[in-house]
Amino acid sequence: MKSHRFYYYNYKTGQGHTYQACRDYFDKHLTILPRVLIDVTQISLKTTIFGHTYESPIIIAPSAFHCLAHVDGEIGTARGATEAQCIYTYNWMYSTMPEEKVLETTGPKFLHIYFTIPIEILEKVVSNAEKNGYRAIVVTCDDPTYRLRDHMLPLFEEASKNIDPDLMKTIITPNMNTVDIKIKENFNKVSITWASLQWVRKLTMLPIICKGILSPIDAELAIKYGADGIIVSNHGGRQVDTTVPAIQCLEDIINLVNGRAEVFVDTGIRSGTDVLKALALSARAVFIGRPILYGLACGGHDGVKNVLEILKRELVYDMACCGLTTIDEITKDILYKHS
């Protein structure tokens, strides 16, 4: 991957303290207490999300501009997810491949949207989501202004300089080009409030997951206005520097939600061991971002599949070392209680 493209994906706001704090919390504050002499010859990663059974609690997080990583773009990511039997979250607004092409892959998918999509387009996208086979809708809530306009778009433009010009004709959101939307001009004036979530709730029967929740107050409001799920998330450390780690917020939000919504977590998850720790804190599943893009860059859909398979193998091994054979058996008991 060219250095500018890597920098676009690897970007962390400020001095990167938020992302590093997430990693430090996983590494230094959550330690595992193994168990021994338990039969672990049969281990299953099957889990249930919104009443549906899936093969793994590892979900690909929404991310943008996959053609910067590989010519196959989001199609390659979706193929890799399908082959690894993991859910793929398709970023409709910032996809570099048309939705219909991505939907030709057969694996389970969530749809990701921003409230900044023009309302007439958003209404159509959400209303068609169930017909298009999506299992849930993920809504980014921690993006109060049009972030690409200020500092992410220059990074993207620099990263894309060496990409084939023919590819660049369609690399900027082909789903949006059909209505001649100009990225640089249109999205910074949209007011985003809880009423936006309430409006989307009326458009679909699919589960809605609010992404970017850290405050228990916001978790309560998300449920009030129609969310079925919450992703406790720092947006990969790309929003506000020195923010509290998402993984540190997870348990408080789960306790507040108390079963009224399913709770997920992302940011800084880099191994099957991290996945195990998040599940031990009662996350329903985890979302993985940058590692998927790096896998795509290195090997297309095979690279994506390999990243997911590595995470799954590590999770299985760690479960075995803790005497666990199913996802439902993972509890906080496997985490060492520090004095």
N, C-alpha and C positions, 0 to 999 in steps of 0.2 A: 504494500500500500504506500503511495506517495506520502511524503511527510506532511503536506498540508491537509490531505484527506485524513490522516491519522489524527492530526491536531483538531480537526473539526469534531471527530467522534470523541476524542479524549478530553475535549475542553471541559474545564471546571471553573466555576465562577470565582472571582477574587483570587486568593492565594491557594485555593483548593482545600481549605480547612474542613469544610463540610464533608467532602468525600473521605478525607483521611480520618475524620472522627468516626465515620461509619465503619471503616476498616478497623480502626483501633478498638471499637466496641466489640466487634466480632472476635478479634484476636486476644484482647486483654481482659475483657469483662465477662465473657461467656466461655466457660471451660467445661469440658465434658467429663462425666463420671462413668466409665465403662462398667459393664457387668460381664460375668464369666460363666461357663459351663451351662449354657442355655441352648436348646436346640434351635438353630437358625438355618437349617438346611433349605427351608423354603421361605423366601422373602419376596413380598409383593409391594410394589410402589403404587398400586391402584389407590385412587382417592375419589372423593365425591365433591363436586362443586356445583352449587345450585341444583342439586338433585340428580345430576348426571355423573356417571362414573367415567373417570379418565385414567389413563395408564401411568400418569406421573404427576406429582405436585409442582413440576417445573414448567413455567409458562414463559414464552418469549414476550418481553415487554415491547410496547410501541416505540419505534424510533424512526428517524427520517432519512431519506435520500440514500437508499441502499445501493443504488448504482455507483455511488462514490466508492463502495467497497468492491463490487464485482459487477460485471456486465449483466448478469442475470437479475440483479436487484432483488426486489421483494418476492419475485417468483422463486428465486433460489432459496431465500429464507423460508418461504412457505413449504417448498419441497423438503428441505432439511427437517423442518418441524414435523411434517407428515411422516417421514421415514423414521424419525426418532419417537413418534407417537406422543408428541407434546402439542399443547395449544399454541397457536401463533396469533398474536395481536396485530392486526393490520392497521397501520396508520394511514387512514384514507386521505387526509389533507396533504401530507408530505410524502406520499408514495411516488416513486419514480417509475412504477409500472402500473398500467391500467388495472382497475379493480377486477374487471371480468377475466383478465389473464391470471391474476392471483387466485381467483375463486375456482379456477380449473384444477388446482391442487385439492386433494380430497380430505386433508386432515381437519380437525376441529379448529375453529377460528373465533376470536373475539374481534369486534370492530372498535377502533379507536377514533374519537372525534375531539375537536376543539370547539368551544362555544364561539370562537371568533370566525368560524365559517359563516358566510352570509346566510341569513335565516332561511331564505327560500331554498337554498341548496341543502342546508342542514336538515330541513324538514323532509326533503325527498330521501336523503341518505339514511336517516334514522328510520323513516317509515318503511323503507325497503330492506332493512337489515335482516329481519326474520326471514323474509322470502329468499334472501341471498344466502341463507344458511348459517349466519352468525349465531353463536350461542349466548353472547352477552355484549354489552356496549360499555366500553371504558371511556370515561370523560376526564380529560385533564382539567383540574381545578386550580392548580397553583401557577397559572400563567396569566396574571392580571393585565398585562399589556402585550402587544405583539412583539415578542422577544426577537424574532428574526430581523425585524426592521432595524434594530439598534446595533447589535453586535454579532449575531449569529449569521446573518446574510453575508456580511463581508467575509467571514470565515468560509462560508460555503462557496462564495465566488472564487476565492483564492484556491480552495481545494479542488475546484472543478476545472481549473485552467487547462490541464493536460488531458482532459477527457475528450474522446472522439466528438467532433462538432456535430455529427449527425445524431449521436446519442443525446447531446446537450439540447437539441431541439425539443425533446420531450422529457428531459430529466426533471424539469421543474413542474412537479405535481400535474401529471397528465389528466387526473380526475378533475382538476380545477380549470385546465386550459379550455375545456369544452365550452365554458361560459365566459372565456376571455377575462379571467380574474387576474389582476396585476398584483403580485405579491407585495411589492414595495409600497403600494399606495393605499390599500383598502382596509387593513385589519387593526390598526391601532386606535380606532375611534369607537370600538364596540364596548359597551358597558356589560361586564360580566358579574352577575349576582346569583344568589340562590334561586331567584325567579327563573334564571336560565335553566337550571336543573329541573325545576318544577315543570317548565314548558316541555322539555325533552321527555320527561316522565309520561306526559299525556300522549306522546307519539308512538309508544311501543310497549309491548308486553314483555319484552326481553329484560333480563336482569340488567341493572345499571350499576356500574362500579365507578365510584369517585376516586380519582388518582391524585395524590399530592396532599393527603391529609396528615397532619402532624399533631394538631391541637385536639384534645377531647371535645372542646366546644364545637369545633367544626365537624367532628364525627357525629355529634348529636344533631347538628343542623342538617348534615347530609342525609341522615335517616329521616328526619322530619320532612324533607323536601323530596323524598322518593328514592334514595339510593338503596340498593340491595346488597352492595358490597363496597368496601373501602380498601384502597391501596395506601398503606402508610409509606410515604415516599418523600425523598429529598430531591426528586427529579435528577437523580444521578449526580448530585452536587453541582448542578448547572444553574441554580437559581440564586439563592442567598448564601453568602459565605458565613461561616461560624454558626450555622443552624444546628440544632440538636439532631443527633443521628436518628434516622428513621427507625432502626432496629431498637433503639432505646425507648422510643415512643410506643412501640408495638403493644406491649403488655397493658399499659394504661388504657389504650383505646379498646383493646379486646375486653377488658374488664368493664368499661363503660358501655360498650355495645351490648354485651351480655346476651349474645345469640340473636340479636335482632337483625344483624347483617353479617355477611361473611367478610373476614378481614384478611388481607394479603399484605405483603411487604416487598419492597425492592430497595435498591441502592447499596452498592458495595458487596453484593453476594458474588463470590468468586470461586466457590468450591462446593462439593457435596457436603462437606462438614458445615459450611455456612448454612446450607439448606436445612440440615438437621437441626441446627441451633434455632433457626427461625420457626421451624415446625414445633420444636420443643416449647417455644413461647406461645404456641397455639395459633400461629398463622395457618390459614387454610391451604395456602400455596405461596410460592415465591415467583416474582417476575425477574427475568434476567435480561440485561440490556447490552452493554458494550461487548461482553465475551461473544455474543452471537454475531455482532458485526465483525469482530476480528476473525472469527471462524469463517464467515462469509468471504472476507478479503483473502484469506489464505487458501480456501478450497471450494468456494462456491457452496452449493447445497450440501456437498459432502463435508465441508468444513463446519457448517452449521450443525449437521447431524453429529459429527464427532464431538463438538463442544457439549451438546446435550447428552450424548452417551457417556462422556467422561464424568459429567456431573451426576448422572444416574448411577454409574458404577461406584463413584466415591460415596454417594449416599447409601447405597446397598451395603458397602463394606462397613461404613460407620454404624449403620443400624445393627449389623451382625455383631460388632464389637460391643454394642450396648444391649445385646440380647433381645433385639426387636425384630419382629417379622412382618409387621404391617404398619402403615402410616398411622392408623388410629392408636397404636400402642405408644407412639412418641409423645411424651409428656415432659414437663419441667423436671421430673425426677432424674433425668439424665444429665442435668446441668448441676455442677458443683456449687453448693451454697457457700459463698464467701462470707467470712465474718466481717 
